[in-house]
Amino acid sequence: MKTVLENATEILLLLFLIITFLQSGLDKVLDWKGNLSWLKAHFSKSPLHGLVTGMLAIVLVCEVLAGLFCLIGLVQIMFATNGHMAFYGAILSCVSLLMLLFGQRMAKDYEGAKTIVIYLIPAIFLVFLLQH
């Protein structure tokens, strides 16, 4: 129990990222056509309009990997072995969010971009906490 209490901030932030990215990845898998349709319309007037399918696939893989790395890292931290996977998961979470931020900016969806920053702040804070 001491490890959990000593790492409460990291554990809570990891849970936040696990929920965020595994749910998002699952949504993309279960509703691929709906997500693709919405994104094609969203990017229809941007320079990225022809790349939507590939971008969605890349974001899906990054999100799922980020969530899984965070989950493995959470288990590592709770059992006091190390937090290497948590660190990699936090970095991949930041990379995923930066990709989403880039897309929102390219689509000129500035409100959507602001929303992504709300997720980016705790992810960057977790990277800071996990750096050794």
A tleap script that builds the chain and sets N, CA, C and O, in Angstrom:
source leaprc.protein.ff14SB
mol = sequence {
  NMET LYS THR VAL LEU GLU ASN ALA THR GLU
  ILE LEU LEU LEU LEU PHE LEU ILE ILE THR
  PHE LEU GLN SER GLY LEU ASP LYS VAL LEU
  ASP TRP LYS GLY ASN LEU SER TRP LEU LYS
  ALA HIE PHE SER LYS SER PRO LEU HIE GLY
  LEU VAL THR GLY MET LEU ALA ILE VAL LEU
  VAL CYS GLU VAL LEU ALA GLY LEU PHE CYS
  LEU ILE GLY LEU VAL GLN ILE MET PHE ALA
  THR ASN GLY HIE MET ALA PHE TYR GLY ALA
  ILE LEU SER CYS VAL SER LEU LEU MET LEU
  LEU PHE GLY GLN ARG MET ALA LYS ASP TYR
  GLU GLY ALA LYS THR ILE VAL ILE TYR LEU
  ILE PRO ALA ILE PHE LEU VAL PHE LEU LEU
  GLN CHIE
}
set mol.1.N position { 0.826 -1.205 0.000 }
set mol.1.CA position { 0.000 0.000 0.000 }
set mol.1.C position { 0.859 1.252 0.000 }
set mol.1.O position { 0.445 2.295 -0.506 }
set mol.2.N position { 2.053 1.150 0.567 }
set mol.2.CA position { 2.925 2.307 0.621 }
set mol.2.C position { 3.278 2.801 -0.781 }
set mol.2.O position { 3.309 4.008 -1.022 }
set mol.3.N position { 3.543 1.882 -1.702 }
set mol.3.CA position { 3.882 2.266 -3.063 }
set mol.3.C position { 2.731 3.024 -3.718 }
set mol.3.O position { 2.963 4.007 -4.421 }
set mol.4.N position { 1.509 2.586 -3.499 }
set mol.4.CA position { 0.350 3.260 -4.066 }
set mol.4.C position { 0.248 4.676 -3.515 }
set mol.4.O position { 0.030 5.621 -4.274 }
set mol.5.N position { 0.400 4.831 -2.218 }
set mol.5.CA position { 0.302 6.158 -1.619 }
set mol.5.C position { 1.469 7.060 -2.013 }
set mol.5.O position { 1.290 8.264 -2.197 }
set mol.6.N position { 2.641 6.492 -2.139 }
set mol.6.CA position { 3.810 7.288 -2.534 }
set mol.6.C position { 3.735 7.720 -3.988 }
set mol.6.O position { 4.371 8.701 -4.373 }
set mol.7.N position { 2.979 7.013 -4.791 }
set mol.7.CA position { 2.864 7.302 -6.220 }
set mol.7.C position { 1.443 7.669 -6.625 }
set mol.7.O position { 1.042 7.440 -7.766 }
set mol.8.N position { 0.689 8.232 -5.703 }
set mol.8.CA position { -0.718 8.518 -5.964 }
set mol.8.C position { -0.919 9.445 -7.161 }
set mol.8.O position { -1.817 9.214 -7.971 }
set mol.9.N position { -0.107 10.477 -7.285 }
set mol.9.CA position { -0.262 11.412 -8.407 }
set mol.9.C position { -0.022 10.710 -9.734 }
set mol.9.O position { -0.798 10.863 -10.677 }
set mol.10.N position { 1.053 9.944 -9.802 }
set mol.10.CA position { 1.374 9.218 -11.036 }
set mol.10.C position { 0.285 8.208 -11.375 }
set mol.10.O position { -0.100 8.064 -12.536 }
set mol.11.N position { -0.206 7.513 -10.362 }
set mol.11.CA position { -1.246 6.503 -10.580 }
set mol.11.C position { -2.532 7.149 -11.083 }
set mol.11.O position { -3.154 6.640 -12.015 }
set mol.12.N position { -2.933 8.252 -10.483 }
set mol.12.CA position { -4.153 8.934 -10.920 }
set mol.12.C position { -4.016 9.475 -12.337 }
set mol.12.O position { -4.950 9.373 -13.133 }
set mol.13.N position { -2.865 10.046 -12.656 }
set mol.13.CA position { -2.641 10.545 -14.010 }
set mol.13.C position { -2.601 9.402 -15.030 }
set mol.13.O position { -3.115 9.540 -16.141 }
set mol.14.N position { -1.997 8.287 -14.654 }
set mol.14.CA position { -1.992 7.121 -15.538 }
set mol.14.C position { -3.411 6.620 -15.772 }
set mol.14.O position { -3.770 6.297 -16.904 }
set mol.15.N position { -4.216 6.550 -14.729 }
set mol.15.CA position { -5.609 6.131 -14.896 }
set mol.15.C position { -6.354 7.072 -15.841 }
set mol.15.O position { -7.142 6.625 -16.675 }
set mol.16.N position { -6.103 8.364 -15.710 }
set mol.16.CA position { -6.704 9.360 -16.593 }
set mol.16.C position { -6.338 9.072 -18.055 }
set mol.16.O position { -7.206 9.076 -18.927 }
set mol.17.N position { -5.062 8.824 -18.315 }
set mol.17.CA position { -4.617 8.569 -19.686 }
set mol.17.C position { -5.095 7.214 -20.204 }
set mol.17.O position { -5.429 7.081 -21.381 }
set mol.18.N position { -5.129 6.213 -19.331 }
set mol.18.CA position { -5.629 4.894 -19.729 }
set mol.18.C position { -7.089 5.003 -20.176 }
set mol.18.O position { -7.458 4.507 -21.240 }
set mol.19.N position { -7.904 5.647 -19.363 }
set mol.19.CA position { -9.322 5.821 -19.708 }
set mol.19.C position { -9.457 6.615 -20.999 }
set mol.19.O position { -10.218 6.237 -21.890 }
set mol.20.N position { -8.724 7.705 -21.099 }
set mol.20.CA position { -8.816 8.570 -22.274 }
set mol.20.C position { -8.468 7.826 -23.554 }
set mol.20.O position { -9.237 7.847 -24.516 }
set mol.21.N position { -7.307 7.164 -23.571 }
set mol.21.CA position { -6.821 6.602 -24.826 }
set mol.21.C position { -7.408 5.237 -25.160 }
set mol.21.O position { -7.631 4.948 -26.336 }
set mol.22.N position { -7.660 4.400 -24.182 }
set mol.22.CA position { -8.278 3.115 -24.509 }
set mol.22.C position { -9.732 3.306 -24.948 }
set mol.22.O position { -10.200 2.613 -25.851 }
set mol.23.N position { -10.443 4.235 -24.322 }
set mol.23.CA position { -11.814 4.521 -24.748 }
set mol.23.C position { -11.821 5.117 -26.150 }
set mol.23.O position { -12.640 4.733 -26.985 }
set mol.24.N position { -10.910 6.058 -26.411 }
set mol.24.CA position { -10.854 6.688 -27.719 }
set mol.24.C position { -10.494 5.680 -28.807 }
set mol.24.O position { -11.087 5.679 -29.885 }
set mol.25.N position { -9.526 4.832 -28.517 }
set mol.25.CA position { -9.145 3.799 -29.478 }
set mol.25.C position { -10.275 2.816 -29.727 }
set mol.25.O position { -10.537 2.437 -30.868 }
set mol.26.N position { -10.942 2.404 -28.658 }
set mol.26.CA position { -12.069 1.478 -28.783 }
set mol.26.C position { -13.189 2.100 -29.618 }
set mol.26.O position { -13.792 1.430 -30.456 }
set mol.27.N position { -13.459 3.372 -29.386 }
set mol.27.CA position { -14.478 4.076 -30.169 }
set mol.27.C position { -14.120 4.088 -31.649 }
set mol.27.O position { -14.982 3.885 -32.505 }
set mol.28.N position { -12.848 4.324 -31.948 }
set mol.28.CA position { -12.415 4.357 -33.349 }
set mol.28.C position { -12.552 2.972 -33.995 }
set mol.28.O position { -12.927 2.871 -35.163 }
set mol.29.N position { -12.256 1.926 -33.258 }
set mol.29.CA position { -12.373 0.568 -33.794 }
set mol.29.C position { -13.845 0.199 -34.000 }
set mol.29.O position { -14.213 -0.327 -35.051 }
set mol.30.N position { -14.679 0.473 -33.004 }
set mol.30.CA position { -16.085 0.074 -33.068 }
set mol.30.C position { -16.908 0.914 -34.043 }
set mol.30.O position { -17.910 0.443 -34.581 }
set mol.31.N position { -16.480 2.165 -34.270 }
set mol.31.CA position { -17.213 3.041 -35.190 }
set mol.31.C position { -16.255 3.667 -36.202 }
set mol.31.O position { -16.234 4.883 -36.390 }
set mol.32.N position { -15.467 2.813 -36.845 }
set mol.32.CA position { -14.480 3.280 -37.819 }
set mol.32.C position { -15.153 4.122 -38.915 }
set mol.32.O position { -14.690 5.219 -39.227 }
set mol.33.N position { -16.243 3.609 -39.495 }
set mol.33.CA position { -16.909 4.304 -40.599 }
set mol.33.C position { -17.456 5.662 -40.161 }
set mol.33.O position { -17.333 6.650 -40.885 }
set mol.34.N position { -18.054 5.704 -38.985 }
set mol.34.CA position { -18.599 6.969 -38.484 }
set mol.34.C position { -17.507 7.995 -38.220 }
set mol.34.O position { -17.640 9.164 -38.580 }
set mol.35.N position { -16.419 7.546 -37.584 }
set mol.35.CA position { -15.299 8.443 -37.326 }
set mol.35.C position { -14.681 8.929 -38.627 }
set mol.35.O position { -14.385 10.115 -38.775 }
set mol.36.N position { -14.487 8.020 -39.565 }
set mol.36.CA position { -13.879 8.379 -40.847 }
set mol.36.C position { -14.758 9.372 -41.603 }
set mol.36.O position { -14.260 10.343 -42.171 }
set mol.37.N position { -16.045 9.127 -41.607 }
set mol.37.CA position { -16.981 10.027 -42.288 }
set mol.37.C position { -16.928 11.431 -41.672 }
set mol.37.O position { -16.858 12.428 -42.391 }
set mol.38.N position { -16.961 11.499 -40.345 }
set mol.38.CA position { -16.925 12.797 -39.665 }
set mol.38.C position { -15.608 13.515 -39.951 }
set mol.38.O position { -15.599 14.715 -40.226 }
set mol.39.N position { -14.499 12.783 -39.886 }
set mol.39.CA position { -13.190 13.398 -40.099 }
set mol.39.C position { -12.994 13.856 -41.539 }
set mol.39.O position { -12.369 14.889 -41.779 }
set mol.40.N position { -13.518 13.104 -42.494 }
set mol.40.CA position { -13.408 13.535 -43.890 }
set mol.40.C position { -14.135 14.861 -44.092 }
set mol.40.O position { -13.646 15.739 -44.802 }
set mol.41.N position { -15.288 15.003 -43.474 }
set mol.41.CA position { -16.009 16.276 -43.559 }
set mol.41.C position { -15.247 17.377 -42.815 }
set mol.41.O position { -15.165 18.512 -43.285 }
set mol.42.N position { -14.699 17.032 -41.662 }
set mol.42.CA position { -13.975 18.000 -40.823 }
set mol.42.C position { -12.744 18.551 -41.550 }
set mol.42.O position { -12.425 19.734 -41.429 }
set mol.43.N position { -12.056 17.693 -42.302 }
set mol.43.CA position { -10.829 18.092 -42.988 }
set mol.43.C position { -11.045 18.405 -44.467 }
set mol.43.O position { -10.074 18.563 -45.207 }
set mol.44.N position { -12.286 18.496 -44.906 }
set mol.44.CA position { -12.570 18.667 -46.334 }
set mol.44.C position { -11.944 19.925 -46.935 }
set mol.44.O position { -11.614 19.939 -48.120 }
set mol.45.N position { -11.781 20.961 -46.152 }
set mol.45.CA position { -11.219 22.217 -46.664 }
set mol.45.C position { -9.810 22.483 -46.150 }
set mol.45.O position { -9.335 23.618 -46.186 }
set mol.46.N position { -9.148 21.445 -45.676 }
set mol.46.CA position { -7.784 21.614 -45.165 }
set mol.46.C position { -6.795 20.936 -46.111 }
set mol.46.O position { -7.194 20.127 -46.949 }
set mol.47.N position { -5.525 21.255 -45.984 }
set mol.47.CA position { -4.513 20.595 -46.818 }
set mol.47.C position { -4.397 19.087 -46.529 }
set mol.47.O position { -3.762 18.361 -47.293 }
set mol.48.N position { -5.001 18.620 -45.442 }
set mol.48.CA position { -4.906 17.211 -45.060 }
set mol.48.C position { -6.063 16.368 -45.593 }
set mol.48.O position { -6.155 15.184 -45.267 }
set mol.49.N position { -6.937 16.945 -46.395 }
set mol.49.CA position { -8.177 16.260 -46.798 }
set mol.49.C position { -7.951 14.899 -47.462 }
set mol.49.O position { -8.789 14.009 -47.319 }
set mol.50.N position { -6.869 14.720 -48.166 }
set mol.50.CA position { -6.628 13.443 -48.829 }
set mol.50.C position { -5.921 12.410 -47.969 }
set mol.50.O position { -5.683 11.287 -48.415 }
set mol.51.N position { -5.586 12.777 -46.750 }
set mol.51.CA position { -4.800 11.902 -45.879 }
set mol.51.C position { -5.581 11.366 -44.686 }
set mol.51.O position { -5.006 10.738 -43.797 }
set mol.52.N position { -6.862 11.608 -44.663 }
set mol.52.CA position { -7.668 11.335 -43.466 }
set mol.52.C position { -7.636 9.863 -43.050 }
set mol.52.O position { -7.462 9.568 -41.868 }
set mol.53.N position { -7.797 8.952 -43.976 }
set mol.53.CA position { -7.839 7.524 -43.622 }
set mol.53.C position { -6.526 7.090 -42.973 }
set mol.53.O position { -6.539 6.422 -41.940 }
set mol.54.N position { -5.409 7.458 -43.562 }
set mol.54.CA position { -4.103 7.111 -42.995 }
set mol.54.C position { -3.861 7.776 -41.657 }
set mol.54.O position { -3.323 7.163 -40.735 }
set mol.55.N position { -4.263 9.041 -41.555 }
set mol.55.CA position { -4.080 9.750 -40.276 }
set mol.55.C position { -4.908 9.110 -39.172 }
set mol.55.O position { -4.444 8.980 -38.040 }
set mol.56.N position { -6.134 8.710 -39.498 }
set mol.56.CA position { -6.989 8.064 -38.499 }
set mol.56.C position { -6.361 6.750 -38.033 }
set mol.56.O position { -6.385 6.437 -36.843 }
set mol.57.N position { -5.807 5.991 -38.955 }
set mol.57.CA position { -5.165 4.720 -38.598 }
set mol.57.C position { -3.947 4.960 -37.701 }
set mol.57.O position { -3.745 4.241 -36.723 }
set mol.58.N position { -3.148 5.956 -38.029 }
set mol.58.CA position { -1.963 6.265 -37.221 }
set mol.58.C position { -2.363 6.725 -35.823 }
set mol.58.O position { -1.775 6.292 -34.832 }
set mol.59.N position { -3.357 7.596 -35.741 }
set mol.59.CA position { -3.817 8.076 -34.432 }
set mol.59.C position { -4.384 6.918 -33.625 }
set mol.59.O position { -4.138 6.826 -32.422 }
set mol.60.N position { -5.136 6.036 -34.265 }
set mol.60.CA position { -5.694 4.866 -33.581 }
set mol.60.C position { -4.583 4.021 -32.963 }
set mol.60.O position { -4.656 3.672 -31.785 }
set mol.61.N position { -3.570 3.695 -33.736 }
set mol.61.CA position { -2.465 2.872 -33.230 }
set mol.61.C position { -1.753 3.580 -32.083 }
set mol.61.O position { -1.462 2.963 -31.059 }
set mol.62.N position { -1.474 4.857 -32.246 }
set mol.62.CA position { -0.776 5.607 -31.189 }
set mol.62.C position { -1.600 5.685 -29.908 }
set mol.62.O position { -1.063 5.536 -28.811 }
set mol.63.N position { -2.898 5.917 -30.045 }
set mol.63.CA position { -3.749 6.001 -28.859 }
set mol.63.C position { -3.819 4.667 -28.121 }
set mol.63.O position { -3.702 4.625 -26.897 }
set mol.64.N position { -4.006 3.595 -28.853 }
set mol.64.CA position { -4.097 2.286 -28.213 }
set mol.64.C position { -2.771 1.923 -27.544 }
set mol.64.O position { -2.755 1.429 -26.417 }
set mol.65.N position { -1.673 2.165 -28.233 }
set mol.65.CA position { -0.356 1.896 -27.630 }
set mol.65.C position { -0.126 2.765 -26.399 }
set mol.65.O position { 0.396 2.285 -25.392 }
set mol.66.N position { -0.507 4.029 -26.467 }
set mol.66.CA position { -0.358 4.913 -25.309 }
set mol.66.C position { -1.149 4.368 -24.119 }
set mol.66.O position { -0.631 4.307 -23.004 }
set mol.67.N position { -2.394 3.977 -24.354 }
set mol.67.CA position { -3.218 3.429 -23.282 }
set mol.67.C position { -2.656 2.137 -22.719 }
set mol.67.O position { -2.653 1.941 -21.504 }
set mol.68.N position { -2.181 1.254 -23.585 }
set mol.68.CA position { -1.609 -0.022 -23.127 }
set mol.68.C position { -0.295 0.191 -22.373 }
set mol.68.O position { -0.071 -0.430 -21.334 }
set mol.69.N position { 0.567 1.057 -22.885 }
set mol.69.CA position { 1.826 1.339 -22.177 }
set mol.69.C position { 1.543 1.939 -20.801 }
set mol.69.O position { 2.202 1.597 -19.818 }
set mol.70.N position { 0.560 2.837 -20.739 }
set mol.70.CA position { 0.196 3.424 -19.436 }
set mol.70.C position { -0.348 2.351 -18.496 }
set mol.70.O position { -0.045 2.362 -17.303 }
set mol.71.N position { -1.145 1.428 -19.022 }
set mol.71.CA position { -1.695 0.346 -18.202 }
set mol.71.C position { -0.582 -0.556 -17.664 }
set mol.71.O position { -0.570 -0.891 -16.480 }
set mol.72.N position { 0.340 -0.943 -18.526 }
set mol.72.CA position { 1.470 -1.770 -18.089 }
set mol.72.C position { 2.314 -0.999 -17.082 }
set mol.72.O position { 2.748 -1.555 -16.074 }
set mol.73.N position { 2.544 0.275 -17.354 }
set mol.73.CA position { 3.311 1.114 -16.430 }
set mol.73.C position { 2.639 1.263 -15.080 }
set mol.73.O position { 3.309 1.298 -14.049 }
set mol.74.N position { 1.325 1.350 -15.083 }
set mol.74.CA position { 0.577 1.427 -13.827 }
set mol.74.C position { 0.826 0.181 -12.985 }
set mol.74.O position { 1.073 0.270 -11.782 }
set mol.75.N position { 0.758 -0.968 -13.624 }
set mol.75.CA position { 1.013 -2.227 -12.917 }
set mol.75.C position { 2.454 -2.249 -12.403 }
set mol.75.O position { 2.699 -2.660 -11.269 }
set mol.76.N position { 3.394 -1.815 -13.219 }
set mol.76.CA position { 4.797 -1.770 -12.794 }
set mol.76.C position { 4.969 -0.873 -11.566 }
set mol.76.O position { 5.647 -1.251 -10.611 }
set mol.77.N position { 4.366 0.295 -11.587 }
set mol.77.CA position { 4.499 1.223 -10.453 }
set mol.77.C position { 3.856 0.644 -9.202 }
set mol.77.O position { 4.409 0.761 -8.108 }
set mol.78.N position { 2.697 0.024 -9.353 }
set mol.78.CA position { 1.995 -0.506 -8.186 }
set mol.78.C position { 2.750 -1.665 -7.548 }
set mol.78.O position { 2.639 -1.893 -6.344 }
set mol.79.N position { 3.510 -2.392 -8.345 }
set mol.79.CA position { 4.272 -3.504 -7.801 }
set mol.79.C position { 5.745 -3.162 -7.630 }
set mol.79.O position { 6.580 -4.046 -7.433 }
set mol.80.N position { 6.059 -1.860 -7.708 }
set mol.80.CA position { 7.372 -1.300 -7.378 }
set mol.80.C position { 8.535 -1.888 -8.176 }
set mol.80.O position { 9.659 -1.946 -7.676 }
set mol.81.N position { 8.279 -2.319 -9.399 }
set mol.81.CA position { 9.406 -2.807 -10.191 }
set mol.81.C position { 10.114 -1.631 -10.854 }
set mol.81.O position { 11.322 -1.465 -10.683 }
set mol.82.N position { 9.393 -0.826 -11.595 }
set mol.82.CA position { 9.900 0.400 -12.202 }
set mol.82.C position { 8.739 1.099 -12.886 }
set mol.82.O position { 7.608 0.612 -12.854 }
set mol.83.N position { 9.009 2.209 -13.489 }
set mol.83.CA position { 7.948 2.928 -14.183 }
set mol.83.C position { 8.295 3.219 -15.626 }
set mol.83.O position { 7.791 4.184 -16.201 }
set mol.84.N position { 9.150 2.399 -16.222 }
set mol.84.CA position { 9.603 2.674 -17.585 }
set mol.84.C position { 8.454 2.704 -18.589 }
set mol.84.O position { 8.382 3.609 -19.421 }
set mol.85.N position { 7.574 1.743 -18.519 }
set mol.85.CA position { 6.470 1.700 -19.476 }
set mol.85.C position { 5.503 2.864 -19.260 }
set mol.85.O position { 4.916 3.371 -20.216 }
set mol.86.N position { 5.340 3.281 -18.020 }
set mol.86.CA position { 4.494 4.443 -17.736 }
set mol.86.C position { 5.079 5.687 -18.401 }
set mol.86.O position { 4.349 6.499 -18.970 }
set mol.87.N position { 6.391 5.827 -18.325 }
set mol.87.CA position { 7.073 6.957 -18.943 }
set mol.87.C position { 6.870 6.942 -20.457 }
set mol.87.O position { 6.551 7.971 -21.053 }
set mol.88.N position { 7.052 5.777 -21.078 }
set mol.88.CA position { 6.849 5.667 -22.519 }
set mol.88.C position { 5.390 5.914 -22.889 }
set mol.88.O position { 5.099 6.531 -23.914 }
set mol.89.N position { 4.480 5.430 -22.055 }
set mol.89.CA position { 3.059 5.676 -22.290 }
set mol.89.C position { 2.709 7.147 -22.196 }
set mol.89.O position { 1.913 7.652 -22.987 }
set mol.90.N position { 3.301 7.836 -21.230 }
set mol.90.CA position { 3.051 9.272 -21.078 }
set mol.90.C position { 3.585 10.042 -22.284 }
set mol.90.O position { 2.937 10.962 -22.781 }
set mol.91.N position { 4.771 9.657 -22.747 }
set mol.91.CA position { 5.335 10.321 -23.930 }
set mol.91.C position { 4.463 10.052 -25.155 }
set mol.91.O position { 4.166 10.971 -25.918 }
set mol.92.N position { 4.058 8.815 -25.342 }
set mol.92.CA position { 3.211 8.488 -26.489 }
set mol.92.C position { 1.849 9.176 -26.391 }
set mol.92.O position { 1.256 9.535 -27.408 }
set mol.93.N position { 1.362 9.357 -25.174 }
set mol.93.CA position { 0.129 10.116 -24.977 }
set mol.93.C position { 0.309 11.552 -25.460 }
set mol.93.O position { -0.554 12.099 -26.147 }
set mol.94.N position { 1.430 12.152 -25.098 }
set mol.94.CA position { 1.715 13.525 -25.542 }
set mol.94.C position { 1.832 13.594 -27.059 }
set mol.94.O position { 1.308 14.519 -27.680 }
set mol.95.N position { 2.507 12.636 -27.654 }
set mol.95.CA position { 2.651 12.607 -29.111 }
set mol.95.C position { 1.275 12.469 -29.770 }
set mol.95.O position { 0.987 13.152 -30.753 }
set mol.96.N position { 0.437 11.599 -29.238 }
set mol.96.CA position { -0.915 11.423 -29.780 }
set mol.96.C position { -1.699 12.726 -29.696 }
set mol.96.O position { -2.361 13.125 -30.654 }
set mol.97.N position { -1.620 13.374 -28.561 }
set mol.97.CA position { -2.347 14.629 -28.375 }
set mol.97.C position { -1.794 15.729 -29.278 }
set mol.97.O position { -2.554 16.561 -29.776 }
set mol.98.N position { -0.491 15.740 -29.490 }
set mol.98.CA position { 0.092 16.735 -30.396 }
set mol.98.C position { -0.358 16.486 -31.836 }
set mol.98.O position { -0.571 17.436 -32.589 }
set mol.99.N position { -0.502 15.224 -32.221 }
set mol.99.CA position { -1.034 14.923 -33.555 }
set mol.99.C position { -2.468 15.440 -33.682 }
set mol.99.O position { -2.835 16.039 -34.693 }
set mol.100.N position { -3.272 15.201 -32.646 }
set mol.100.CA position { -4.655 15.678 -32.669 }
set mol.100.C position { -4.701 17.205 -32.694 }
set mol.100.O position { -5.509 17.796 -33.410 }
set mol.101.N position { -3.838 17.833 -31.917 }
set mol.101.CA position { -3.769 19.292 -31.894 }
set mol.101.C position { -3.401 19.836 -33.275 }
set mol.101.O position { -4.015 20.789 -33.755 }
set mol.102.N position { -2.409 19.233 -33.905 }
set mol.102.CA position { -2.009 19.639 -35.250 }
set mol.102.C position { -3.189 19.538 -36.217 }
set mol.102.O position { -3.438 20.453 -37.002 }
set mol.103.N position { -3.906 18.427 -36.154 }
set mol.103.CA position { -5.056 18.243 -37.030 }
set mol.103.C position { -6.127 19.295 -36.804 }
set mol.103.O position { -6.685 19.836 -37.759 }
set mol.104.N position { -6.413 19.584 -35.552 }
set mol.104.CA position { -7.433 20.589 -35.252 }
set mol.104.C position { -7.011 21.965 -35.759 }
set mol.104.O position { -7.829 22.717 -36.290 }
set mol.105.N position { -5.748 22.284 -35.594 }
set mol.105.CA position { -5.252 23.573 -36.079 }
set mol.105.C position { -5.314 23.634 -37.606 }
set mol.105.O position { -5.675 24.666 -38.172 }
set mol.106.N position { -4.963 22.536 -38.271 }
set mol.106.CA position { -5.012 22.511 -39.737 }
set mol.106.C position { -6.449 22.637 -40.247 }
set mol.106.O position { -6.693 23.220 -41.303 }
set mol.107.N position { -7.394 22.085 -39.488 }
set mol.107.CA position { -8.805 22.182 -39.854 }
set mol.107.C position { -9.408 23.515 -39.412 }
set mol.107.O position { -10.589 23.780 -39.638 }
set mol.108.N position { -8.591 24.338 -38.789 }
set mol.108.CA position { -9.017 25.646 -38.267 }
set mol.108.C position { -10.145 25.515 -37.242 }
set mol.108.O position { -11.023 26.371 -37.140 }
set mol.109.N position { -10.092 24.422 -36.491 }
set mol.109.CA position { -11.036 24.205 -35.394 }
set mol.109.C position { -10.316 24.607 -34.109 }
set mol.109.O position { -9.793 23.763 -33.383 }
set mol.110.N position { -10.301 25.887 -33.849 }
set mol.110.CA position { -9.530 26.415 -32.724 }
set mol.110.C position { -10.145 26.061 -31.373 }
set mol.110.O position { -9.425 25.913 -30.386 }
set mol.111.N position { -11.456 25.927 -31.322 }
set mol.111.CA position { -12.106 25.492 -30.078 }
set mol.111.C position { -11.725 24.046 -29.768 }
set mol.111.O position { -11.439 23.708 -28.620 }
set mol.112.N position { -11.722 23.200 -30.787 }
set mol.112.CA position { -11.308 21.807 -30.614 }
set mol.112.C position { -9.856 21.716 -30.186 }
set mol.112.O position { -9.498 20.875 -29.362 }
set mol.113.N position { -9.023 22.577 -30.740 }
set mol.113.CA position { -7.600 22.601 -30.368 }
set mol.113.C position { -7.441 22.971 -28.894 }
set mol.113.O position { -6.617 22.388 -28.189 }
set mol.114.N position { -8.228 23.939 -28.433 }
set mol.114.CA position { -8.154 24.329 -27.014 }
set mol.114.C position { -8.534 23.162 -26.103 }
set mol.114.O position { -7.946 22.978 -25.038 }
set mol.115.N position { -9.507 22.390 -26.526 }
set mol.115.CA position { -9.934 21.240 -25.730 }
set mol.115.C position { -8.812 20.221 -25.595 }
set mol.115.O position { -8.623 19.639 -24.527 }
set mol.116.N position { -8.072 20.004 -26.666 }
set mol.116.CA position { -6.972 19.036 -26.624 }
set mol.116.C position { -5.894 19.476 -25.644 }
set mol.116.O position { -5.273 18.639 -24.989 }
set mol.117.N position { -5.670 20.770 -25.539 }
set mol.117.CA position { -4.660 21.275 -24.603 }
set mol.117.C position { -5.018 20.904 -23.162 }
set mol.117.O position { -4.130 20.695 -22.335 }
set mol.118.N position { -6.303 20.824 -22.866 }
set mol.118.CA position { -6.739 20.418 -21.523 }
set mol.118.C position { -6.241 19.006 -21.201 }
set mol.118.O position { -5.911 18.716 -20.051 }
set mol.119.N position { -6.184 18.139 -22.194 }
set mol.119.CA position { -5.665 16.783 -22.007 }
set mol.119.C position { -4.134 16.760 -22.029 }
set mol.119.O position { -3.507 15.939 -21.359 }
set mol.120.N position { -3.549 17.659 -22.797 }
set mol.120.CA position { -2.097 17.682 -22.949 }
set mol.120.C position { -1.381 18.097 -21.660 }
set mol.120.O position { -0.305 17.582 -21.356 }
set mol.121.N position { -1.966 19.013 -20.912 }
set mol.121.CA position { -1.318 19.512 -19.694 }
set mol.121.C position { -1.051 18.390 -18.685 }
set mol.121.O position { 0.089 18.258 -18.239 }
set mol.122.N position { -2.042 17.574 -18.301 }
set mol.122.CA position { -1.721 16.491 -17.355 }
set mol.122.C position { -0.776 15.449 -17.942 }
set mol.122.O position { 0.014 14.853 -17.209 }
set mol.123.N position { -0.845 15.219 -19.252 }
set mol.123.CA position { 0.061 14.247 -19.874 }
set mol.123.C position { 1.508 14.735 -19.784 }
set mol.123.O position { 2.408 13.958 -19.465 }
set mol.124.N position { 1.728 16.007 -20.061 }
set mol.124.CA position { 3.084 16.569 -19.947 }
set mol.124.C position { 3.541 16.559 -18.494 }
set mol.124.O position { 4.710 16.297 -18.213 }
set mol.125.N position { 2.637 16.841 -17.580 }
set mol.125.CA position { 2.986 16.813 -16.161 }
set mol.125.C position { 3.409 15.402 -15.745 }
set mol.125.O position { 4.336 15.247 -14.950 }
set mol.126.N position { 2.748 14.388 -16.268 }
set mol.126.CA position { 3.127 13.011 -15.952 }
set mol.126.C position { 4.519 12.687 -16.506 }
set mol.126.O position { 5.308 12.021 -15.836 }
set mol.127.N position { 4.822 13.146 -17.705 }
set mol.127.CA position { 6.171 12.947 -18.244 }
set mol.127.C position { 7.186 13.566 -17.296 }
set mol.127.O position { 8.210 12.956 -16.986 }
set mol.128.N position { 6.901 14.774 -16.839 }
set mol.128.CA position { 7.796 15.451 -15.887 }
set mol.128.C position { 7.981 14.632 -14.611 }
set mol.128.O position { 9.105 14.476 -14.134 }
set mol.129.N position { 6.895 14.112 -14.058 }
set mol.129.CA position { 6.977 13.341 -12.817 }
set mol.129.C position { 7.751 12.031 -12.983 }
set mol.129.O position { 8.436 11.580 -12.064 }
set mol.130.N position { 7.633 11.435 -14.158 }
set mol.130.CA position { 8.249 10.122 -14.372 }
set mol.130.C position { 9.695 10.186 -14.858 }
set mol.130.O position { 10.373 9.160 -14.918 }
set mol.131.N position { 10.168 11.371 -15.202 }
set mol.131.CA position { 11.569 11.476 -15.621 }
set mol.131.C position { 12.464 11.214 -14.443 }
set mol.131.O position { 12.235 11.726 -13.347 }
set mol.132.N position { 13.493 10.411 -14.669 }
set mol.132.CA position { 14.414 10.086 -13.563 }
set mol.132.C position { 15.768 10.673 -13.816 }
set mol.132.O position { 16.675 10.509 -12.999 }
savepdb mol mol.pdb
quit
